[in-house]
Amino acid sequence: MTVAGEKVNLSLMKPSETALVIGGGVAGMQAALDIADQGFQVILVEKTPSIGGVMAMLDKTFPTLDCSACILTPRLSEVSRHPNIKLLTYSEVTGISGEAGDFRVNVLKKARKVLEDKCSGCGDCVPHCPVQVRNEFDQNLGYRKAIYIGFPQNTPLIYTIDNENCIKCELCVKSCEREAIDLSMEDEEIEIPVGAIVIATGYELFDVSQYHRLGYGRFKNVINALEYERLINAAGPTGGNLMRLSDGKIPKSIGFVQCVGARDVKKDVPYCSRVCCMYGIKNAVMAKELQHDNVKNVTIYYADIRAYGKGFEEFYNMAKERFGIKFIRGRVGEVEEVPKSKNIIVWAENTETGDFLKHEHELLVLCPGILPPKGLKELAGNLGLEVSVDGFIPIQYPASNPVDTAVSGVYVAGCAESAKDIPDSVAAGSAAAMRASITLARGGEP
């Protein structure tokens, strides 16, 4: 057992006692904690500077409307302080060889330009940085400096220098009393021996700009659901104030369009993303919750409402009956912008009545479907796996071994296997952890 924060020579880890978890979202964190709690060592690799995944960007969760940060923050702390977990953030897996019980994993540790063992996360360097760029954590709606952390609960709480935008003025170096900044730092590639692997690489959202007719990228008041999440988040770029991007006004009428980039064979996304209906309803409810005196009209345009989970149907009914949210069954055909007001005209067909509709909204939110992340196919190939037709990691025996891949010792959790909500991702993380622990306990034997 190691002490949290202690430097460890990863190349000397014992594969029979070590697991690799790829991805630091909720599924990956759960898998890492469950393996570590059984006494095994865990190397948790995350490509971004912080663990937390997409859940860190969310305001509330459905169907309970619990605060996302309130659930996630204790888990972030637990992972970072666990003596059996070694975090490799801002790192990527570049190659894997070997077999169950004795894998060799190549990891590229990208240069933060900040020394992890010296940075205290104080942030004294930030005011001195003259460079300001759009913040990708805020979906490019806010701004950050070239030396930054993504969000207040960034884990580990270590600053990162954006090498592409850093102008090498060295003002941050001069301002750091701990001498934690090293602009000469280079990327490092290391090899780690592990006995089992859990793939929990998460997902990405469909690029809604592919639907030119829906106006995303052309009209300022057409945004996607994750941008909406950052607008209503108290830690977001507007401090939780829901406003239009065109003029900063609180929208009185909001439309939500479901299934954008889901269940569409023409876009090679024939499957249902499972969570879109519920997160769309949740966001509609939040508009009423946050601005109940200002938002008068909230409308959801949907193909089908698939409220399949515990409490989901009740949440759907509550949205209609308590919050007065309007539901229109039918896909949106086209949207237009009113030149003077910048309002959005929505043309749709009500497939229940056959009526063609024309509604005007001050803000339109597109709810994109879930896609496998970029690089998943390459990662699968390194393991000797093929992705399924939908691009996710396939399960060999879904009915009996729902987290086992076709390669012994390699398991999959969360949205790396298919679209899932947060509880299902956490459950899959625990299941993958148990299977990985069995592999380690048996020394790699199936």
N, C-alpha and C positions, 0 to 999 in steps of 0.2 A: 504494500500500500504506500502511496506517495502522499505528500502534503500538498494541498491546493496551492498553486502558484510556483511550486518547486520546479527547477529546470530538470528535464528528463531527457536522456539520450534515447530518442525514439527508435533508432536503428538497433538498439540492444533489447527492445521489448521481447518478451517471450510469446510467440504466436499462440501457444496453448492457453495463455492467460489474457489474451488481448483481442478485442473486437474493434472493427472500424465501422463507424456510422457516417454515411455520406449525406449531409444535409442537416441544417440546424433549425428547421421549423418545428412545429408542435409534435409531429410524428417522430422526427429524429431526436428531439430532446427527451421524449418519453422513452424511446428505445435505449438511449444512452443511460438514463437514470436507472432503468430497470436492470440493465446488464451490470452497471456499476454497483448497484445495491446488492448484487449476488457475489460481490468480491472480485469480479474480473476488471481488468483495465479497459478503458474505452478511449479511442481516439475519435473525436468528433470533428469532422472536416466541413467547413462552411465557406462558400465562395465569396460571400460579402463580408464586410468588416464586423458584422455582428450576427449572433444567432437571434432567433425570434420569428423569422419568416414573414409571410404576409399577415399573420395574425397581429404582429406588432403595429401594422398600419391601420387596423380596424378600430372603430369607435365602440360599437356594441356587438354582442353575439345574439343569434336567434336560437330558440324562440323566447328566451327568458329576458332578453335585453340586458344581460349582465355586462359590466364594463370589461372590454377585452384586455386592457392593461392591468386591471385588478387581478385577472386570472393569470395573465402571462408573466408579470413582473416577479412574483415569488418563484415561479418555475425557472426564470432566467438566473436568478440568484442561486437557486439550488444547484443548477447545472454548473455554474461558474465556480462554486465553492466545493463541489464534491471532490474528495481526494483521489477518487479512481477515474476521474474524467480529465482528459487533456484536450483543451480547445485549440484547434488550428483554424482560426477564422482568416478571412482574406486569403484563402488557399483553395487549390483545386486538385482533384485526383487526375493524374495524367496517364497512368498506366497501372495495370493489375496483371499479375501472373501467379501461377501456383494452383493449389487445390485446397479443399476444406481442411482446416487444421494447420495449413502452412501457405498462406498467401503472401505475396510480396507486392506492396502498394507504393507507387511513386506519387508523391505529392509535391506540387509547386507552391511554395510559400511566397506570395507576392510581397514585395518590399513596401511596408507601410511608411518607411522613412521616419518612423517613431519607434524607440526602443521600448518593448513591452514591459520589461522589468523595471523601467525607470518612470514611465508616464503614469501620473496619478489621476489623470482625467480632470484636472483642475480647470482647463479651458483658458488659462491666461494667455495662451498663444493666439487665440482666435481673433481678438480685437486688433492685433497688429498686422494680420494678413490683409493685403490690399485687394485681393482677388475675390470676386463674388460670382458664383455660377448657380445655375438652377439645381435645386435639390431633388435628386431622383427618388429619395424616400418619400417626399411630398408630391410625387408624380409630376415633378417639374413645375408645380404651382408656387412653390416657395423658393428661397435662396439659401445657400450656404457658402462658407469660405473654402479656399483650397485646402485648408487643414480643418478637419471636421469630424464629428460623430453624427450618425444618422438620426438618432432620436435620444431623448434624455436617459432612457433605460438601456442604452447601447451596452452590449455584453460581448466581450470584455469592454470596460470603460477606458478604452485606449483610443487616442486620436489617430487619424489616418491622413496622409497627405495625398491629394489627388495629383498624381505626377503629370497628367496631361495638361492641367491648368496651372500648376505651380510655376511661377516665374523666377524661382531661385533667388529671391530678394534677401533671404535669410533673416528676415525680421522675426519670424517665429523662433528661429534658432537663438537669436539674441535675447528674446523675451522669456525663454524657458530656464528657470532657475535650477531645475533638476537635470539639465543637459540631456534631455530625453530625445532630442531630434537629431537625426543623422541623415542628411540629404544624400550621402554617398552610399547608403544601403542598397544592396542589390537583391534581386530575386534569388531564392534558394530552392534547390530540389533535393528532397530527402526520400529515403526508402524505409518503409515501415513494415515489419513482419506482423501479420495478424492471423488469427485462426478462423474468424467468421466476419461476414460483411452484411450490413443492413443498408439498403438503398432507400433513402427518404429525401429525394431531391425536390419534392414539392411540385409546383406547377407554374405556368404563366397564363395570362389572360389573352384571349383572342384579340387581335388587332382590329378594333371596330372601324378603323378608317377604310378597311376593305369594302365596307358597304358605303360607297360614295353617296348613295341616295339618302342616307340618314344624316348627312351633314357634319359628321365628326371631322374636325380639322379645318372645316370651311366656316362654320358658324361658332362663335365664341361661347354661346349659351347651350351648346351640345357637348356634354362631357360623358366620360365613362364612369362606371360604378366605383372604381377605386379612387378616382379623383374626387368623387362625391364624398367618399369615406374620409378623405383628408380634409375636406372643407368643413365637415361636421365634427371633426375631432378636436378636442380642446388643445391638443398639442400640435395641431396642424398649422398651416400658414396663415389662417384667418382667426386663430384662437377659438375655433368651434362656431364661428358665426357663418351661417349658411348664406351665401351671397352669389350673385351672378358675376361671371368673369368679365362681362362687357362693361358694366357700370357700377358694380359693387352693391347693387340694390338687393334687398331680400325678395326672392321670387314669391309671388302670391299664387301662382299656378305652376305645378311641376308635373311632368309626364315621365314615366319609367317604361322603357321598352325592353321586354324580356327576350331571351333566346337569340341574342345577337352573336352569331358565330357558334351556335349549338343546334343540333338536329337539322343541319343543312348539308346535304350531300354535295351540293355544288361547291361548297367551300371545304370539302373533305373532312367535315366534322359531323358525321351522321348520328353521333350518340348524344344522349341527354347529359348535361353537366351536373345534374342532381341538386346543386346548391343554389342555382340562379333564382328560382322562384322564391325561395325563402329569403335570400339576402336582398332581393328586390323589394319584397314585402316589408322586411325589416327596415330598409332605408326609407321606404315610403312612410312608415310609422314614425321614424325618427324626424322626418320633416315636420310632422304634426306635433311631435313632442317638443322639439326645439323652438319652433316658431308657431305655436298653436294659435296665436292671435293674428298672425300675419299671413300664413299659408292657408288659403281658402279652398283650394282645389288640388287634389292629388289623384292622378289617374295612372293605372297600370295597364299597359297593353300586353297581352299574353297569348301564347298559343294554347297551352294547357297549364293548369296549376297542379304541380306534382308535390303535394305536401305529405310526404310518406313517413316522416319520423315522429317520434313521441312528442306530442304537444304541438306538432306543426299545423294540423288541421284546425286546432283551437286558435292558434295564433293567426291563421288566415281569416277565420271567422271574426276574430276580435278586430282585425284591421278594417273589415267591412263595417261591422256593427258599432264598434266603439269609436273608431277614428274617422269613419265616413269615407274611406278610400274607395274610389270607383275602379271597378275592374271591367275591362273591355276585351272580350275574346276575339282576337284577330291580329294578324301581323301588320305592322306599319308599312305602308307602301312607299311613302316618300315624305320628306320634310322640306320646308322652305323657311326662309328668314324674312321677317318684316323689316324692310330697310331702315325705317325711322326708329322704331322701338327696340329692334333686335330680338323681338319675340320669335318664337318658333311655331310655325304652322305644321300640324301633323295631319297627314291624310292616311286614313285607315279604313278597313272594312270590318264591320262587326259580323263575324261568321255565324253568330247565333240568330241574328235577325236578317242578315243580308244587306243591311244599310251601309252606305258609304258615308264616312264621317270626316268632318273637318274641325279640328280643335286647335285652339291657340294656347300655348304655354309660354311662360317666361323663362323656364329652364327645362331642358330635356336630358334625361339620364339614360344612357345605353348600358344594359347589363350584359357583359360579355361572358361567353362560355369559357370553360377550363381546357387548356391544352397541356400536353407534356412539355417539360422545359427543354430549352435548347441544350444540346449536348448529351441528352439522355441516350440517344441512339448510339453515340460514340462510346459512352461509358458502358452500355450494355455489350457492345462489341468487344471491348477490352476484357469483359468477363466471359466471353463465349456465348452471350445471350443474343437473341433477336427480339426486337420489339414487335408488338402485335400490330394489326392493321391500323389501329387508332393511335399508334405511337407510344403507348405505355408499356411498362414491363409486364409480360404475361406471367400468370400463375400456372404451374403445371397441373395441379389437382385442386381446383378452387373449392370443391365440396369438402375435401378432407384436410388439405393443407393450404389454407387461404393466404399464407404469406411466403410460401416456398417457391423459389424460381426453379428452372430446369437445371441449375448448377448447384450441386451440393455445397452447403455452407454459405450460400448467398440468399438473403431474404429481402423482401420489399415491404415498405410501409407507406401509408398515406397516399398522396396523389401521384406518387411515382407509379402506382399500379393502376389507378383509375381515379376519376373525380370523387372526392369525399368531402364531407363537412368536418368540423373540428372534432366532435366526439368520436366519429368513426376513424379519423386519422390517429387520434390518441390510442384508441383500442388496437388499431393495427400496429402501432409502434410497440405496445406492450406485447402483442402476440409475436412480432418479429424478434423482440428481445428474448423472449422465452426460448424460441427456436434456436437463436444464436447461442444462448447460454448452454443449451443441451449439446450443441456442436462442440463448444469449448470444453465442456465437462468430459466429453467422450474423446477428446483429442482429435477431432475431425472426422471420426467415424460416423456414418449415417445412422 
